[in-house]
Amino acid sequence: MNKSVVLIFLGDYFFDARCINMANTIIDYGMELYIIDSGKSDNNYRGKSIYHISVPERGLFKYLKFHLKVKDILTKLKPEIIIAGDLYSLPVATSIKNAHVVYDSRELYAQLGGLNSKPLRQYYWSWIEKKHITKVQSVIVTAPGDGIILNKINNNLNITTIYNFPSRKMKPSGKFSLRKKLNLDQEKIIFLYQGVLHRGRGIKQMIQLLTHFKNAHGVIIGKGFYKNELKNYSQTLGLTKRTHFYGAVPYLDLLEVSADANIGFSLIKPISKSYEQALPNKLFEYALSGIPVLASNLPEIEKVISEYKIGYTAAHDNIENQIQMIKKILNENNEEEIQKIADQDLVWESQKGLFLKTLGLDG
């Protein structure tokens, strides 16, 4: 199979689970792959070229520069298949004639939490998505509910649900010890948050819960503009010594680093439609690491946790219920069972055929 594929993503490819899983499937299938991102990591992945585009941190020029640079690369490569890894890559992807375009709508982008107080930006991105989404051959979503919402806005889309499952190859081997790295003995309980540091992700809630569990430490893996506010909050609660900001970890190392944790947190607040419908990849990464989950009782999250028994849910603002669920998790001691469930049912390998079909190929 000699078809050429370009994967476009406005971010650092090496820190993105979904991009890496898609790339591995494309390479294993024997296709030629090119990656375009805005990161600064290695220039190739498994022998495939990565084009890094340097963009400003924010502002309209960020998106304009990315669009123009990507358009130049695509014009030279003339790929047969283009994957727009986010909304910001969608307009340039659909500008290339005769290409099979796949839009990975991993979020309800036009309804992100950060746009709630910015109606003009929200309108702009809604208009961009509506203008270009009907030009693609396939749309991928991370949960069925997102597909229903997109189809209400845009009729007759070819939508496939591809969950944000980690690859089975990511299952931790035990070669790294987070406890040793942070000098925490086995008696200490580790509360874990991994992901981007943004408001509405329930990170403050996890820190606050440390005040009710004196033997617990909070570990935060990731980066984002919210970090300083979280540090100040931890200091205000007198938890500086029990809150550890680990920083961002390349995705291929992530589960190995996080595997020592006792509970993984995803207490998302429903501050936007996108957050209400959230089904974060961290839930599945926690599970494959053998870490029970405590997450918000939002619709898509509730379905998965209820069906697969990988943890418990609670209202994002009900701290008493959260305390009860934490005690329940700590008493159950069923990490191996959770990991076994994830290894069997919640891995990327179970969806590879579906993903290939979105590219117009036989799975």
C-alpha positions as CSV (number, residue, x, y, z in Angstrom):
1,M,0.0,0.0,0.0
2,N,1.9,3.1,-1.3
3,K,-0.7,5.8,-0.7
4,S,0.6,9.0,0.9
5,V,-1.0,10.4,4.0
6,V,-0.4,13.8,5.7
7,L,-1.4,14.2,9.4
8,I,-1.8,17.8,10.4
9,F,-1.9,18.9,14.1
10,L,-1.6,22.4,15.7
11,G,0.5,21.2,18.7
12,D,3.4,19.0,19.5
13,Y,2.9,15.6,17.9
14,F,5.0,13.8,20.4
15,F,2.8,14.8,23.3
16,D,-0.5,13.8,21.6
17,A,-1.9,10.3,22.1
18,R,-4.3,10.4,19.3
19,C,-1.9,11.5,16.6
20,I,0.7,8.9,17.7
21,N,-1.9,6.1,17.6
22,M,-3.1,7.2,14.1
23,A,0.4,7.5,12.8
24,N,1.4,4.0,14.1
25,T,-1.6,2.5,12.3
26,I,-0.8,4.3,9.0
27,I,2.9,3.2,9.2
28,D,2.0,-0.4,10.1
29,Y,-0.4,-0.5,7.1
30,G,2.5,0.3,4.8
31,M,1.5,3.8,3.7
32,E,3.8,6.8,3.3
33,L,3.2,9.2,6.2
34,Y,4.2,12.9,6.6
35,I,3.4,14.8,9.8
36,I,3.0,18.5,10.1
37,D,2.8,20.0,13.6
38,S,3.8,23.2,15.6
39,G,6.1,21.4,18.0
40,K,9.8,21.5,18.5
41,S,10.6,17.8,19.1
42,D,12.3,15.3,16.8
43,N,12.2,15.8,13.0
44,N,11.1,12.2,12.3
45,Y,9.0,9.5,13.8
46,R,9.7,5.8,12.9
47,G,11.6,7.1,9.9
48,K,8.7,9.4,8.7
49,S,9.3,13.1,8.2
50,I,7.9,15.7,10.6
51,Y,7.5,19.3,9.4
52,H,7.6,21.7,12.4
53,I,6.0,25.1,11.9
54,S,6.9,27.7,14.4
55,V,3.9,29.8,15.4
56,P,3.1,32.6,17.9
57,E,1.6,31.4,21.2
58,R,-1.7,33.2,20.6
59,G,-3.5,35.6,18.3
60,L,-5.1,35.3,14.9
61,F,-1.6,35.4,13.2
62,K,-0.9,32.0,14.9
63,Y,-3.7,30.3,12.8
64,L,-3.0,32.3,9.7
65,K,0.7,31.5,9.7
66,F,0.0,27.8,10.3
67,H,-2.5,27.7,7.5
68,L,-0.2,29.3,5.0
69,K,2.9,27.2,5.9
70,V,0.8,24.0,5.8
71,K,-0.7,24.9,2.5
72,D,2.8,25.3,1.0
73,I,3.9,21.9,2.3
74,L,0.7,20.2,1.1
75,T,1.0,21.7,-2.4
76,K,4.5,20.2,-2.7
77,L,3.6,16.8,-1.2
78,K,0.3,16.3,-3.1
79,P,-1.0,13.6,-0.7
80,E,-3.9,11.3,-1.5
81,I,-5.2,11.3,2.1
82,I,-5.1,14.2,4.6
83,I,-6.1,14.0,8.3
84,A,-7.0,17.3,9.9
85,G,-6.1,16.5,13.5
86,D,-8.1,19.5,14.9
87,L,-10.4,22.3,13.7
88,Y,-7.4,24.6,13.2
89,S,-6.1,22.2,10.5
90,L,-9.4,21.7,8.8
91,P,-9.6,24.7,6.4
92,V,-6.2,24.0,4.8
93,A,-6.9,20.3,4.6
94,T,-10.1,21.0,2.6
95,S,-8.3,23.4,0.3
96,I,-6.4,20.6,-1.4
97,K,-8.3,19.2,-4.4
98,N,-8.8,15.5,-5.0
99,A,-7.6,14.5,-1.6
100,H,-9.5,12.2,0.8
101,V,-9.9,14.4,3.8
102,V,-10.6,13.1,7.3
103,Y,-11.5,15.6,10.1
104,D,-10.7,14.4,13.6
105,S,-13.2,16.3,15.7
106,R,-11.7,15.3,19.0
107,E,-13.6,18.2,20.7
108,L,-16.7,20.2,20.2
109,Y,-14.3,23.0,19.2
110,A,-16.9,25.7,18.7
111,Q,-18.2,25.1,22.2
112,L,-14.9,24.8,24.2
113,G,-14.9,26.1,27.8
114,G,-12.4,28.8,26.9
115,L,-14.8,30.4,24.4
116,N,-17.7,30.9,26.8
117,S,-16.7,34.5,27.5
118,K,-15.6,35.2,23.9
119,P,-18.7,35.1,21.8
120,L,-17.1,36.6,18.7
121,R,-14.4,33.9,18.7
122,Q,-17.0,31.3,19.4
123,Y,-19.0,32.5,16.4
124,Y,-15.9,32.6,14.2
125,W,-14.8,29.0,14.9
126,S,-18.4,27.8,14.6
127,W,-18.6,29.4,11.1
128,I,-15.2,27.9,10.1
129,E,-16.3,24.4,11.1
130,K,-19.7,24.7,9.4
131,K,-18.1,26.0,6.3
132,H,-15.5,23.2,5.9
133,I,-16.9,20.1,7.7
134,T,-19.2,19.3,4.8
135,K,-16.2,19.2,2.4
136,V,-14.6,16.2,4.1
137,Q,-15.1,12.5,3.3
138,S,-15.1,11.3,7.0
139,V,-15.5,12.8,10.4
140,I,-14.1,11.1,13.5
141,V,-15.4,11.8,17.0
142,T,-14.3,10.5,20.4
143,A,-17.7,9.7,21.7
144,P,-21.2,9.0,20.2
145,G,-22.7,12.1,21.8
146,D,-20.4,14.4,19.9
147,G,-21.5,12.8,16.6
148,I,-25.2,13.4,17.4
149,I,-24.5,17.0,18.1
150,L,-22.4,17.6,14.9
151,N,-25.1,15.9,12.8
152,K,-27.8,18.2,14.3
153,I,-25.7,21.2,13.1
154,N,-24.6,19.7,9.8
155,N,-26.8,17.1,8.0
156,N,-25.6,13.9,6.5
157,L,-22.0,13.7,7.8
158,N,-20.1,10.5,7.6
159,I,-19.3,10.1,11.3
160,T,-17.3,7.3,13.0
161,T,-16.7,7.1,16.7
162,I,-13.0,6.3,17.4
163,Y,-12.5,6.3,21.2
164,N,-9.4,7.9,22.7
165,F,-8.0,4.5,23.8
166,P,-4.3,4.0,24.4
167,S,-2.3,1.4,22.5
168,R,-1.8,-2.0,24.2
169,K,1.9,-1.3,23.7
170,M,1.7,1.5,26.2
171,K,0.9,-0.9,29.1
172,P,3.5,0.0,31.8
173,S,6.4,-2.5,32.3
174,G,7.5,-1.3,35.8
175,K,10.8,0.1,34.7
176,F,10.1,3.5,36.1
177,S,9.1,4.4,39.7
178,L,7.3,7.7,40.3
179,R,7.5,7.1,44.0
180,K,11.2,6.8,43.9
181,K,11.5,9.9,41.7
182,L,9.4,12.0,44.2
183,N,10.8,10.2,47.3
184,L,7.4,8.9,48.4
185,D,7.3,5.6,50.3
186,Q,4.7,2.9,49.6
187,E,2.5,4.0,52.5
188,K,1.7,7.3,50.7
189,I,-1.4,7.6,48.6
190,I,-0.9,9.2,45.2
191,F,-3.7,11.3,43.6
192,L,-2.9,11.8,39.9
193,Y,-4.0,14.3,37.3
194,Q,-2.5,14.0,33.8
195,G,-3.3,16.3,31.0
196,V,-3.4,19.9,30.0
197,L,-3.6,22.4,32.9
198,H,-6.7,24.3,32.2
199,R,-9.6,25.7,34.2
200,G,-12.6,23.4,34.4
201,R,-10.6,20.2,34.5
202,G,-11.1,19.6,38.3
203,I,-7.5,20.0,39.2
204,K,-8.2,22.4,42.1
205,Q,-10.8,19.9,43.4
206,M,-8.2,17.2,43.5
207,I,-5.8,19.4,45.4
208,Q,-8.6,20.3,47.9
209,L,-9.3,16.6,48.5
210,L,-5.8,16.3,49.8
211,T,-6.9,18.2,52.9
212,H,-9.2,15.2,53.7
213,F,-6.5,12.6,53.2
214,K,-3.5,13.5,55.2
215,N,-1.4,10.6,53.9
216,A,-2.0,11.6,50.2
217,H,0.1,13.5,47.7
218,G,-1.2,15.1,44.5
219,V,0.9,14.6,41.4
220,I,0.1,16.8,38.4
221,I,1.6,15.7,35.0
222,G,1.2,18.2,32.2
223,K,1.6,21.9,31.4
224,G,-0.6,24.9,30.7
225,F,-1.3,28.5,31.6
226,Y,-3.2,27.4,34.7
227,K,-0.1,26.1,36.5
228,N,0.8,29.3,38.5
229,E,-2.8,29.6,39.8
230,L,-2.7,26.0,40.9
231,K,0.6,26.5,42.7
232,N,-0.9,29.5,44.5
233,Y,-4.0,27.5,45.4
234,S,-1.8,24.7,46.8
235,Q,0.2,27.2,48.8
236,T,-3.0,28.8,50.2
237,L,-4.2,25.4,51.5
238,G,-0.8,24.7,53.0
239,L,-0.2,21.8,50.6
240,T,3.0,22.8,48.8
241,K,4.9,19.8,50.1
242,R,2.2,17.4,49.1
243,T,1.5,18.8,45.6
244,H,4.0,17.8,43.0
245,F,4.1,19.5,39.5
246,Y,5.8,17.0,37.4
247,G,5.6,18.8,34.1
248,A,4.7,17.5,30.7
249,V,5.8,13.9,29.6
250,P,6.1,12.7,26.0
251,Y,3.2,10.5,25.3
252,L,5.2,7.3,24.7
253,D,6.6,7.6,28.3
254,L,3.4,8.8,30.0
255,L,1.8,5.6,31.3
256,E,5.2,4.3,32.5
257,V,5.6,7.5,34.6
258,S,2.0,7.5,36.0
259,A,1.6,3.8,36.9
260,D,2.5,4.2,40.6
261,A,-0.6,6.3,41.3
262,N,-3.4,5.0,43.5
263,I,-6.3,7.1,41.9
264,G,-6.6,9.0,38.6
265,F,-8.8,12.1,38.6
266,S,-10.9,13.6,35.9
267,L,-13.4,15.9,37.8
268,I,-14.4,17.9,34.8
269,K,-16.8,20.8,35.3
270,P,-19.6,21.1,32.7
271,I,-18.7,24.7,31.9
272,S,-19.4,24.3,28.2
273,K,-21.1,21.8,25.8
274,S,-17.7,20.4,24.9
275,Y,-16.9,19.7,28.6
276,E,-20.4,18.3,29.2
277,Q,-19.8,15.8,26.5
278,A,-16.2,15.0,27.4
279,L,-14.8,11.5,27.4
280,P,-11.1,12.2,28.1
281,N,-8.3,9.8,27.0
282,K,-6.9,10.0,30.5
283,L,-9.7,7.7,31.7
284,F,-8.4,4.9,29.5
285,E,-4.8,5.6,30.2
286,Y,-5.4,5.4,33.9
287,A,-7.2,2.1,33.5
288,L,-4.4,0.6,31.3
289,S,-1.9,1.7,34.0
290,G,-4.0,-0.2,36.6
291,I,-5.2,3.1,38.2
292,P,-8.8,3.3,39.4
293,V,-10.6,6.4,38.2
294,L,-12.6,9.1,40.0
295,A,-14.4,11.2,37.4
296,S,-17.3,13.5,37.0
297,N,-20.8,12.0,36.5
298,L,-21.1,13.5,33.0
299,P,-23.1,11.5,30.4
300,E,-20.3,9.9,28.3
301,I,-18.0,9.4,31.2
302,E,-20.8,7.8,33.3
303,K,-21.6,5.3,30.5
304,V,-18.0,4.1,30.2
305,I,-17.2,3.8,33.9
306,S,-20.5,2.1,34.6
307,E,-20.1,-0.4,31.8
308,Y,-16.4,-1.3,32.4
309,K,-16.2,-0.9,36.1
310,I,-12.9,1.0,36.0
311,G,-13.7,3.4,38.9
312,Y,-16.5,5.6,40.2
313,T,-18.2,8.9,39.3
314,A,-19.4,11.8,41.4
315,A,-20.7,15.3,40.9
316,H,-17.8,17.6,40.1
317,D,-18.8,19.9,43.1
318,N,-19.9,17.3,45.6
319,I,-16.8,16.9,47.8
320,E,-18.5,14.7,50.4
321,N,-19.5,12.2,47.7
322,Q,-16.0,12.3,46.2
323,I,-14.5,11.5,49.6
324,Q,-16.8,8.5,49.9
325,M,-15.8,7.3,46.5
326,I,-12.0,7.7,47.2
327,K,-12.4,5.6,50.4
328,K,-14.3,3.0,48.4
329,I,-11.6,2.8,45.8
330,L,-8.8,2.6,48.3
331,N,-10.6,-0.3,50.1
332,E,-11.3,-2.3,46.9
333,N,-7.7,-2.8,45.9
334,N,-8.7,-4.0,42.4
335,E,-5.9,-2.4,40.2
336,E,-5.0,-5.7,38.4
337,E,-8.7,-6.3,37.5
338,I,-9.0,-2.8,36.1
339,Q,-5.9,-3.2,34.1
340,K,-7.1,-6.5,32.7
341,I,-10.4,-5.0,31.6
342,A,-8.6,-2.1,29.9
343,D,-6.1,-4.4,28.2
344,Q,-8.9,-6.5,26.8
345,D,-11.5,-3.9,25.8
346,L,-10.2,-0.3,26.0
347,V,-7.2,-0.3,23.7
348,W,-6.5,1.3,20.3
349,E,-5.9,-2.0,18.6
350,S,-9.6,-2.8,18.9
351,Q,-10.4,0.2,16.6
352,K,-7.6,0.0,14.0
353,G,-10.0,-1.4,11.4
354,L,-12.5,1.3,11.9
355,F,-9.9,4.0,11.6
356,L,-8.5,2.6,8.3
357,K,-12.0,2.6,6.9
358,T,-12.3,6.4,7.6
359,L,-9.2,6.7,5.4
360,G,-11.1,5.0,2.6
361,L,-9.2,1.7,3.1
362,D,-10.2,-1.8,4.0
363,G,-9.7,-2.5,7.7
